[in-house]
Amino acid sequence: MLFRSLVLLPLALLIVSGCAPEPALQVVLSPVEPTTADTLLASIETEFGEPAEGTFQFRWYQDETEIAELSDLSLVPSAQTSRDQRWQVVATVTRGSSAPMELQSNTVEVVNSPPSIVSVDITPLEATAATPLTATVVGYEDIDGDGPVYSYLWTVDGVSVGADLATLEAGLFVRDQVVQVQVTPSDGETQGEPVLSAPLTIANAAPSPAAIAILPVHPVGSSDALHCVLLEPSVDVDADPVSYDLSWLADGSAYPGDPMGAGWSGPMSTVLDDDTVPWADGSAGEEWTCLLSASDGMSVIESSYSVVLADSDQTVSDFSLIDVNTLSPTSGDPVSPRDYLCKVSGWYFGHST
C-alpha cells in the first residue's frame, strides 16, 4: 500500500497544478442570408457556441461605412436594411481585468425577399360550361417594392387543364365539375408561396333562346291563320335534351284563357303543340304574341314574337319565304311581299310601231 501512495502522489499534484486555457470568442452575425424582413442580430459566443460573459460594445458597418446611429446596439432593425446591402459588426469585448479586445464578425448580404399574396378568387361565382373563368389575385405584397409576376395552375376535378393564364377558357369543364386555380407570385427573381383558390362548382347552363317567327309576316284579321314557327332551335351547352312549351297572348291576355275564352276555336297544333291560331280567332288591330319556352329540365328561357293583324280590306299577298341572302339585313328571316308595301316602284317601258 505504501508503494502505491508514493506512485499516485505526483500525479495528483500534476492535475491540481494544471490550468485550462479560456475558450476563444467570436462575433456571430445572423441570419447568414437575411432579407429586408429580417432583423440583424449580433452575439458574442465562445468557440463552442456558448454565450460569452463580459461587457460588449458594437459598431455596425453598411457597405464598409460605419452607421453611427447604431452604435452600442446588438441588432439592426429590418426597416434599416435594403436588398443587396452588405453588413458587418465589430465588437469591443471587456472581460474582468483583461484588456479590451476587438472582434470582427462575418459579413452578410441582404438578399431579395419573396413576394406574397393573401388570396385568389375565381369569377364569376355562378359559372356555367359556357362561361370563361378569371383568377383575381388579392393582396400582393413585396417589401422590396418589386412588381408582381404570377403563374397560374388550373385544375378541373384535380386534373391540370388550360394554359398558364389568368383566364380559363370555356369548353374545358362541364356542369358539376369542380374548378380551382393555384397562383404562385414572383417578383421576377424569387417566387413566393403558392395560394390555392376556393373550389368552384360549375352550375347548369340554361338553353339558348330559340329563334321564332309568326307567319304570315303581315297577317290579316279574320282572314289569316297565325303559325308560330321555330326558325332556330335552342342549344344546350350541357348537352341536355330541350323541351318546348308554346303559348299565345291576344292583346296581352292569355289565349285561349282558362276556362277557354268565349268564341275561341283554337289553338291548334301543326308542328308544335298549340302553334296555330285559326283565322276566325283574330280580328284586325289585335296584337298577337307567340311565347316559346325552352327547358332543359332545370332552367327555362323564353322567346317571343308579336304581330298586329291588318284590316281585311287590305289586299296583299299571304305567303313568305326565308331570306337566304347572307348580305341582306333580313338574312334568315321570313320575308313577304307585304314587307315592301309602299316601298317598291315599278317602271315599264314599251315600244310599238
C-alpha positions in Angstrom: 0.0 0.0 0.0 2.9 2.4 0.7 4.3 1.8 -2.7 1.0 2.8 -4.4 0.8 6.0 -2.4 4.2 7.1 -3.4 3.4 6.5 -7.1 0.0 8.3 -7.1 1.0 11.4 -5.2 3.0 13.1 -8.0 0.1 12.5 -10.4 -2.4 14.2 -8.1 -0.1 17.2 -7.7 0.2 17.5 -11.5 -3.6 17.5 -12.0 -4.2 20.2 -9.4 -1.5 22.4 -10.8 -2.9 22.2 -14.4 -4.6 25.4 -15.9 -7.2 25.1 -18.8 -7.0 28.0 -21.3 -10.0 30.2 -21.7 -12.1 29.4 -24.9 -11.7 31.8 -27.8 -14.5 34.3 -28.5 -16.2 35.2 -31.8 -18.8 37.6 -33.0 -21.7 35.9 -34.8 -24.0 37.9 -37.2 -27.3 36.2 -38.1 -29.2 35.3 -40.1 -26.5 34.3 -42.6 -28.8 35.2 -45.6 -31.1 37.9 -44.3 -33.9 39.5 -46.3 -35.2 43.0 -45.8 -37.8 41.4 -43.5 -35.1 40.1 -41.1 -33.6 41.8 -38.1 -29.8 41.5 -38.0 -28.6 40.1 -34.6 -25.0 40.2 -33.2 -24.0 37.9 -30.4 -20.7 37.0 -28.7 -20.1 33.3 -28.4 -17.3 31.0 -27.3 -15.7 28.8 -29.9 -18.0 26.1 -28.6 -21.1 28.1 -29.5 -21.9 29.1 -25.9 -22.9 32.6 -24.8 -19.9 34.6 -23.6 -19.7 36.7 -20.5 -18.4 40.2 -20.4 -19.1 43.8 -21.5 -19.7 44.3 -25.2 -19.8 47.4 -27.4 -20.8 47.2 -31.1 -20.1 49.2 -34.2 -22.1 48.5 -37.3 -20.9 48.9 -40.9 -23.0 49.0 -44.0 -21.0 48.5 -47.2 -17.9 49.3 -45.2 -19.3 52.6 -43.9 -19.9 52.9 -40.1 -23.5 53.7 -39.2 -23.1 55.8 -36.0 -26.7 55.8 -35.0 -26.5 52.0 -34.4 -23.5 52.2 -32.1 -23.8 50.0 -29.0 -26.9 48.3 -30.3 -26.7 44.5 -30.7 -29.2 44.5 -33.6 -30.2 46.3 -36.8 -34.0 46.7 -37.3 -35.3 45.2 -40.6 -36.5 48.7 -41.6 -32.9 49.8 -41.7 -31.8 47.4 -44.3 -32.3 47.1 -48.1 -31.7 44.4 -50.7 -28.0 44.0 -51.8 -26.5 45.8 -48.8 -23.5 44.2 -47.1 -23.4 44.4 -43.2 -20.7 43.7 -40.7 -20.3 44.3 -37.0 -17.2 44.9 -34.9 -17.5 44.2 -31.2 -15.2 45.5 -28.3 -15.2 42.9 -25.6 -14.1 43.5 -22.0 -13.8 40.6 -19.6 -12.8 41.2 -16.0 -9.4 42.9 -15.7 -8.3 41.8 -19.1 -7.6 44.5 -21.7 -10.5 45.1 -24.2 -10.3 43.1 -27.4 -11.9 43.8 -30.8 -13.7 41.0 -32.7 -14.9 41.3 -36.2 -18.0 39.4 -37.4 -18.7 37.6 -40.6 -20.2 39.7 -43.4 -23.8 39.1 -44.6 -25.6 40.4 -47.7 -29.3 41.2 -47.7 -30.9 39.1 -50.3 -34.1 39.5 -52.3 -37.4 38.9 -50.4 -40.0 36.7 -51.9 -43.4 38.4 -52.5 -46.7 37.1 -51.0 -50.4 37.2 -51.8 -53.4 36.9 -49.5 -55.9 35.0 -51.6 -57.1 34.1 -55.1 -60.7 34.5 -56.3 -62.4 32.8 -59.3 -65.1 34.8 -61.1 -67.9 34.7 -61.9 -69.2 32.8 -58.9 -72.2 31.5 -60.9 -70.3 30.0 -63.8 -71.6 27.6 -66.4 -69.8 25.5 -69.1 -70.2 28.5 -71.4 -68.5 30.9 -69.1 -64.8 31.8 -69.2 -63.3 31.9 -65.7 -60.9 34.5 -64.4 -58.5 34.3 -61.5 -58.2 37.5 -59.4 -55.2 37.9 -57.0 -55.9 39.7 -53.7 -53.2 41.3 -51.5 -49.9 41.2 -53.4 -47.0 42.5 -51.3 -43.3 42.7 -51.8 -41.2 44.5 -49.2 -38.6 45.2 -51.8 -41.1 47.2 -53.9 -40.9 44.8 -56.9 -43.9 44.4 -59.2 -45.9 41.2 -59.5 -45.5 38.3 -61.9 -47.9 35.4 -61.5 -48.0 31.8 -62.7 -51.4 30.0 -62.8 -52.2 26.3 -62.5 -55.9 25.5 -63.3 -57.4 22.2 -62.4 -60.8 20.6 -63.1 -61.7 17.8 -60.7 -58.0 17.8 -59.7 -56.6 17.4 -63.2 -54.5 20.2 -64.7 -56.1 22.0 -67.7 -55.7 25.1 -69.7 -52.7 27.5 -70.1 -50.6 29.4 -67.6 -53.0 32.4 -67.9 -55.3 34.4 -65.6 -58.3 33.2 -67.7 -59.5 29.6 -68.3 -61.5 29.4 -71.5 -64.9 27.9 -71.7 -65.3 24.4 -73.0 -62.7 22.9 -70.7 -65.2 22.0 -68.0 -68.8 20.9 -67.8 -71.7 21.1 -65.3 -71.0 19.8 -61.7 -67.2 19.7 -62.2 -65.1 21.5 -59.6 -62.6 24.1 -60.8 -59.7 25.5 -58.8 -56.6 27.7 -59.6 -53.3 27.9 -57.8 -51.4 31.1 -58.2 -47.7 31.5 -57.4 -46.4 35.1 -57.0 -43.0 36.2 -58.2 -41.1 39.4 -58.3 -39.2 38.3 -61.4 -36.4 36.9 -59.3 -37.8 34.9 -56.4 -41.1 33.0 -56.1 -43.4 33.3 -53.1 -45.6 30.7 -51.6 -48.4 29.4 -53.9 -52.0 30.1 -52.9 -55.0 27.9 -53.8 -58.4 29.3 -54.6 -61.7 28.1 -53.1 -63.3 25.3 -55.2 -65.9 26.5 -57.7 -68.6 24.1 -58.9 -69.9 24.6 -62.4 -73.6 25.4 -62.5 -76.2 24.3 -65.0 -76.4 26.4 -68.2 -79.8 27.4 -69.4 -80.6 26.6 -73.1 -80.1 29.4 -75.6 -83.2 31.3 -76.7 -84.9 29.8 -79.7 -85.5 31.9 -82.8 -89.2 32.0 -83.7 -91.5 33.9 -86.0 -95.2 34.3 -86.8 -96.3 33.5 -90.4 -97.6 35.2 -92.4 -95.4 38.2 -91.6 -98.3 40.7 -92.1 -101.4 38.7 -91.3 -104.9 40.0 -92.0 -107.5 39.9 -89.3 -110.4 37.4 -89.7 -108.6 36.1 -92.8 -105.2 34.6 -91.9 -104.4 31.8 -89.5 -101.3 32.5 -87.4 -98.5 30.0 -87.3 -95.7 30.2 -84.8 -92.7 28.6 -86.4 -89.3 27.5 -84.9 -86.6 29.1 -87.1 -83.6 28.1 -84.9 -83.8 25.6 -82.0 -82.4 26.2 -78.6 -78.9 24.9 -77.9 -77.8 23.5 -74.5 -74.1 23.5 -73.8 -74.5 20.8 -71.2 -76.0 18.5 -73.9 -79.3 18.2 -72.0 -82.4 17.4 -74.1 -84.5 20.5 -74.6 -88.3 20.6 -74.5 -90.6 23.4 -75.7 -93.8 24.9 -74.4 -95.7 27.2 -76.6 -98.5 29.7 -75.7 -100.2 32.8 -77.1 -101.2 36.2 -75.9 -104.1 38.2 -77.6 -103.7 41.9 -76.7 -101.7 40.9 -73.6 -104.2 38.4 -72.3 -103.8 34.6 -72.3 -105.2 32.8 -75.3 -107.5 30.9 -75.1 -107.6 31.6 -71.3 -108.9 29.3 -68.6 -111.6 28.5 -69.0 -111.5 28.8 -72.8 -112.5 32.3 -73.8 -116.0 32.6 -75.3 -116.0 32.2 -79.1 -112.4 30.9 -79.4 -112.0 27.9 -81.7 -108.3 27.3 -81.1 -105.4 26.9 -80.6 -104.5 24.1 -83.0 -101.3 22.0 -83.4 -99.4 21.8 -86.6 -95.7 21.2 -85.9 -95.5 22.2 -82.3 -98.3 21.8 -79.8 -100.7 24.8 -80.0 -98.6 26.5 -82.6 -101.6 27.8 -84.7 -104.3 30.3 -84.1 -107.3 29.7 -86.5 -108.2 32.7 -88.8 -111.5 33.1 -87.1 -110.0 33.9 -83.7 -108.1 37.0 -84.9 -109.5 40.4 -85.6 -108.0 43.5 -87.3 -106.0 45.7 -84.9 -105.3 43.0 -82.4 -101.7 42.3 -81.3 -100.8 38.6 -81.1 -97.7 37.3 -79.4 -96.2 33.8 -79.6 -94.3 32.7 -76.4 -92.0 29.8 -76.7 -90.3 28.4 -73.5 -87.3 26.2 -73.8 -86.4 24.0 -70.9 -83.5 21.6 -70.1 -85.4 20.3 -67.0 -83.6 22.7 -64.7 -83.6 26.1 -66.4 -86.2 27.8 -68.6 -85.7 30.6 -71.2 -88.4 32.3 -73.2 -88.6 33.7 -76.7 -91.4 35.9 -78.0 -92.6 37.3 -81.3 -95.5 39.7 -82.0 -97.6 40.8 -84.9 -100.6 43.2 -85.3 -103.4 42.0 -87.6 -104.1 44.2 -90.5 -107.5 45.2 -91.8 -109.2 42.7 -94.1 -109.8 45.3 -96.8 -106.1 45.4 -97.5 -105.4 43.1 -100.4 -101.9 41.8 -100.0 -100.0 38.6 -100.7 -100.3 35.9 -98.0 -97.0 34.0 -98.4 -93.4 34.4 -97.2 -90.0 32.9 -97.8 -86.9 32.7 -95.7 -84.3 35.3 -96.8 -81.1 33.2 -97.7 -79.0 36.2 -98.8 -76.3 36.4 -96.1 -75.6 40.1 -97.0 -79.3 41.1 -96.6 -80.4 42.9 -93.4 -83.2 40.4 -93.1 -81.0 37.3 -93.6 -82.5 34.3 -92.0 -85.9 36.0 -91.5 -89.2 35.2 -93.3 -89.9 37.9 -95.9 -93.2 38.6 -97.7 -94.2 40.9 -100.5 -96.2 42.7 -97.7 -92.9 43.9 -96.3 -92.4 46.0 -99.3 -95.8 47.7 -99.4 -95.4 51.4 -100.5 -91.6 50.8 -100.8 -91.2 49.4 -104.3 -91.7 51.3 -107.6 -92.1 49.5 -110.9 -91.3 51.0 -114.2 -92.5 49.6 -117.5 -91.2 50.5 -120.9 -92.8 49.6 -124.2 -92.3 50.1 -127.9 -94.9 49.9 -130.6 -94.9 50.6 -134.3 
